[in-house]
Amino acid sequence: MFTLDRENKEIKELKLAVVETLQDMMKTNDKVVALEADLGGASGFSKIQKTNPDRFINVGIAEANMVGVAAGLSVTGFVPFMHTFGPFASRRVFDQVFLSGAYAHTTMNIYGSDPGFTVGPNGGTHTTWEDVALMRTIPNAVVCDAADYVQLEWITREFVKMEGIHYVRANRKGVRNVYKEGSTFEIGKGNILKEGKDVLLIAAGQLVSDALDAAEALEKEGISVEVVDMFTIKPIDADLILKEVTGKKAVVTFENHSITGGLGSAVAEVLSDNAIGVKLKRVGVNELFGQVGTPDFLQKEFKLTADDLVKDIKEAL
């Protein structure tokens, strides 16, 4: 069960949701191991190195090797949880995750941080608009996009209970709160955050906050928008989509990712597979690379703000 809590102004860094949760789980589970690719200061994993030095491995700037180490740990009964920036956790190590992970039936929990525009001044080389697309192609992988601290903490705990390949993308820094502390979720199930009659708006990640802003603004103009947080992009909640699309004039997806292969593509597959004749507009990045700038600047530059979304929804109608 979840409760919305958008008025809470106490913003926590999302990386701490992973770090502190892993530290807590290490108290009772001696199989949990944290792996880092020389970004302990950026990720906060250096805190684990101090509190649990025997459960922390820094492989250096060698992400593919980190995946190999994780595979070996899994084979010997450990539960590896890895971090590096999004493109290096997906694009750079895709073959290793596919073969040493999924194909070999090992367990790997992967936190790819600072996706899309949230990478900020690290620029185009560190920008990933394609991590969801890549990870969705891995058989039986679970792919999540965390909306806030509360959800990322829950996902971290849930991943450690599961076997297989699990990927979560999320900012390292603080983002606006969506959920109240103590909220729980279900892998593979979307969350209806706002009811609406005209448009089904499906969002994921920190853009869920902007989706709610856009829906509230449109409500004042007489346009009723239902907002769904589809935090699990694989497996996607097809049942929810097919149920909630009934009677809607349009479906709009909103993601900090390429419109190719991401949330929008996943929703399009559900609609087309079930011959649902409704207009679909995918809002995301189309045929672009990342660039240098502050996250706020880049969000505007790539037209991923609530104001941009309002225009897109009106266009869809």
C-alpha positions in Angstrom: 0.0 0.0 0.0 1.2 3.5 -0.8 0.3 7.0 0.2 1.2 10.2 -1.6 3.3 12.7 0.3 4.1 15.6 -2.1 4.1 18.2 0.6 7.0 16.8 2.5 9.9 19.3 1.9 12.6 17.1 3.5 14.6 15.9 0.5 17.0 13.0 0.9 19.7 12.0 -1.5 18.5 8.9 -3.3 21.9 7.3 -3.2 21.5 7.0 0.6 18.4 5.0 0.0 20.6 2.3 -1.5 23.6 2.7 0.8 21.8 2.8 4.1 19.4 0.0 3.1 22.3 -2.2 2.1 24.0 -1.4 5.5 20.9 -2.3 7.3 20.4 -5.6 5.5 24.0 -6.5 6.0 23.2 -6.7 9.8 21.0 -9.7 9.3 22.1 -11.1 5.9 25.8 -12.1 5.7 25.5 -12.8 2.0 24.9 -9.2 0.8 28.0 -7.7 -0.9 28.4 -4.2 -2.4 30.5 -3.6 -5.5 31.6 -0.3 -6.8 33.5 0.8 -9.9 35.7 3.5 -8.3 32.7 5.8 -7.5 32.4 5.2 -3.8 32.5 8.9 -3.0 29.9 9.7 -5.7 27.6 6.8 -4.7 28.1 6.9 -1.0 29.3 3.2 -1.1 32.4 4.4 0.7 30.2 4.4 3.8 29.8 0.6 3.4 33.5 0.3 3.0 33.9 1.8 6.4 31.2 -0.1 8.2 31.5 -3.4 6.4 34.9 -3.6 4.9 34.7 -7.3 4.3 31.5 -6.9 2.3 32.7 -4.2 0.0 34.7 -4.6 -3.2 36.0 -1.7 -5.3 36.9 -3.1 -8.7 38.3 0.2 -10.0 37.3 1.7 -13.3 36.6 -1.8 -14.7 32.9 -2.2 -15.0 32.9 -5.4 -17.1 35.2 -7.0 -14.5 32.8 -5.9 -11.8 30.0 -7.9 -13.5 32.3 -10.9 -13.7 33.1 -10.6 -10.0 29.4 -10.3 -9.2 28.8 -13.5 -11.2 31.4 -15.4 -9.3 30.0 -14.1 -6.0 26.5 -15.2 -7.0 27.7 -18.7 -7.9 29.3 -19.1 -4.5 26.0 -18.1 -2.7 26.5 -14.3 -2.2 24.0 -11.6 -3.2 25.9 -8.9 -5.1 24.6 -5.3 -5.4 26.5 -3.1 -7.9 26.7 0.6 -8.6 28.1 2.7 -11.4 26.7 5.5 -13.6 23.8 4.4 -15.8 25.7 4.1 -19.2 28.4 2.1 -17.6 25.9 -0.1 -15.7 24.1 -1.0 -18.9 25.6 0.0 -22.2 29.3 -0.7 -21.3 28.7 -4.0 -19.7 25.7 -5.3 -21.6 27.4 -8.5 -22.9 28.7 -9.4 -19.5 25.3 -8.9 -17.8 23.7 -10.9 -20.6 26.1 -13.9 -20.6 27.6 -14.0 -17.1 24.3 -12.9 -15.6 21.2 -13.9 -17.4 22.5 -16.7 -19.5 24.4 -18.2 -16.6 21.4 -17.9 -14.3 23.3 -15.9 -11.7 21.9 -13.1 -9.6 22.9 -9.5 -10.1 21.4 -6.4 -8.6 22.4 -3.3 -10.5 21.9 0.4 -9.6 22.6 2.6 -12.6 22.7 6.2 -11.3 22.0 9.6 -12.8 20.0 8.5 -15.9 19.1 11.0 -18.7 19.2 14.7 -17.9 20.1 14.0 -14.2 23.7 13.4 -15.2 24.2 17.2 -15.3 27.7 18.5 -16.0 29.2 15.0 -16.6 27.8 15.5 -20.1 27.1 13.3 -23.1 29.6 10.5 -22.5 27.9 9.9 -19.1 24.3 10.3 -20.4 22.1 7.2 -20.8 18.9 7.5 -22.8 19.0 3.8 -23.7 19.6 1.8 -20.5 16.0 0.7 -20.2 15.9 -0.3 -23.8 19.0 -2.5 -23.4 18.0 -4.1 -20.1 14.5 -4.9 -21.3 15.9 -7.2 -24.0 17.6 -9.5 -21.4 15.3 -12.5 -20.8 13.5 -12.4 -17.5 15.3 -9.3 -16.3 13.5 -6.9 -14.0 13.8 -3.2 -14.9 12.7 -0.4 -12.6 12.8 3.4 -12.6 12.5 4.8 -9.0 10.3 7.9 -8.5 11.8 9.0 -5.1 13.7 8.0 -2.0 10.9 5.9 -0.5 10.4 3.9 -3.7 14.2 3.3 -4.3 14.6 2.1 -0.7 11.7 -0.4 -1.2 13.1 -1.6 -4.5 16.6 -2.2 -3.0 15.1 -4.4 -0.3 12.9 -6.2 -2.8 15.8 -6.9 -5.2 17.9 -8.6 -2.5 15.0 -11.1 -1.9 14.9 -12.1 -5.6 17.0 -14.3 -7.9 18.0 -13.1 -11.4 19.0 -9.9 -13.1 17.5 -6.7 -11.6 18.2 -3.2 -12.8 17.1 0.1 -11.2 17.8 3.5 -12.5 17.6 6.5 -10.3 19.2 9.9 -9.5 22.0 10.0 -6.9 20.8 13.4 -5.7 17.7 14.5 -3.9 14.4 14.6 -5.8 10.9 15.7 -4.9 9.0 13.3 -2.7 6.1 11.4 -4.2 5.4 8.8 -1.6 5.0 8.8 2.2 7.6 6.9 4.2 6.6 3.3 4.8 4.8 3.0 1.4 5.1 -0.4 -0.2 4.7 -1.5 -3.8 4.6 -4.6 -6.0 7.1 -5.5 -8.7 5.3 -5.6 -12.0 2.3 -3.5 -10.8 1.7 0.2 -11.7 0.4 2.7 -9.2 -2.6 4.9 -10.0 -1.8 8.2 -8.4 -4.6 10.3 -9.8 -7.9 9.3 -11.4 -8.9 10.9 -14.7 -11.3 10.5 -17.6 -9.8 12.1 -20.7 -6.1 11.0 -20.8 -4.1 8.1 -19.4 -0.7 9.5 -18.5 1.9 6.8 -17.7 5.2 8.0 -16.3 8.2 6.6 -14.5 11.2 7.8 -12.4 11.5 11.3 -11.0 9.3 12.6 -13.9 6.3 11.2 -12.0 6.3 14.4 -9.9 6.3 16.5 -13.1 3.5 14.3 -14.5 1.4 15.1 -11.4 2.1 18.8 -11.8 1.0 18.7 -15.5 -2.2 16.7 -14.6 -3.1 19.3 -11.9 -2.5 22.2 -14.3 -4.7 20.6 -17.0 -7.4 19.9 -14.4 -7.8 23.6 -14.1 -8.4 23.8 -17.8 -11.1 21.2 -17.7 -8.9 18.3 -19.0 -9.0 15.2 -16.8 -5.8 13.2 -16.6 -5.2 9.9 -14.9 -1.6 9.5 -13.7 0.0 6.1 -13.4 3.5 5.5 -11.9 4.8 2.6 -14.0 7.9 2.1 -11.9 8.4 -1.4 -13.1 9.0 -1.1 -16.9 9.7 -4.8 -17.2 7.6 -6.8 -16.5 5.1 -4.0 -17.4 1.6 -4.0 -15.9 -0.3 -4.8 -19.0 -3.5 -5.6 -17.1 -3.6 -2.1 -15.6 -3.0 -0.4 -18.9 -5.7 -2.4 -20.7 -8.2 -1.7 -17.9 -7.5 2.0 -17.5 -7.3 2.9 -21.2 -11.0 2.1 -21.5 -12.9 5.3 -22.4 -9.7 7.5 -22.7 -9.2 9.8 -25.6 -5.4 9.4 -25.6 -2.5 7.7 -23.9 0.6 9.7 -23.1 3.9 8.2 -21.8 6.5 10.4 -20.1 10.1 9.3 -19.5 13.6 10.5 -18.9 14.8 8.1 -21.7 14.7 7.7 -25.4 11.2 7.0 -26.8 12.8 4.1 -28.6 12.8 0.9 -26.4 11.8 2.5 -23.2 8.5 3.0 -21.3 6.8 4.4 -24.4 7.7 1.4 -26.4 6.6 -1.0 -23.7 3.2 0.7 -23.5 2.9 0.7 -27.3 3.6 -3.0 -27.4 0.8 -3.7 -24.9 -1.7 -1.6 -26.9 -0.8 -3.0 -30.3 -0.6 -6.6 -29.1 -4.2 -6.2 -27.8 -5.4 -4.2 -30.9 -6.3 -1.2 -28.8 -7.2 1.7 -31.1 -6.3 4.8 -29.1 -4.0 7.6 -29.9 -0.6 7.2 -28.2 2.0 10.0 -27.7 5.4 9.1 -26.4 7.1 11.9 -24.6 10.8 11.5 -24.2 14.1 12.0 -26.1 14.2 11.2 -29.8 17.4 10.7 -31.7 19.6 12.9 -29.4 22.8 12.6 -27.4 23.3 14.0 -24.0 25.1 17.3 -23.4 26.7 19.3 -20.6 24.6 21.5 -18.3 22.8 21.6 -14.9 20.0 19.0 -14.5 17.4 21.8 -14.5 18.8 23.3 -17.7 19.0 19.9 -19.4 15.4 19.0 -18.4 14.2 22.2 -20.1 16.6 21.6 -23.1 15.2 18.2 -23.7 11.6 19.4 -23.2 10.9 17.1 -20.3 9.3 19.6 -17.9 5.7 19.7 -16.7 5.0 22.7 -18.9 6.3 20.8 -21.9 4.1 17.8 -21.0 1.0 20.1 -20.7 1.6 21.1 -24.4 2.2 17.5 -25.4 -1.0 16.3 -23.8 -3.0 19.1 -25.5 -1.5 18.1 -28.8 -2.4 14.5 -28.2 -6.0 15.5 -27.7 
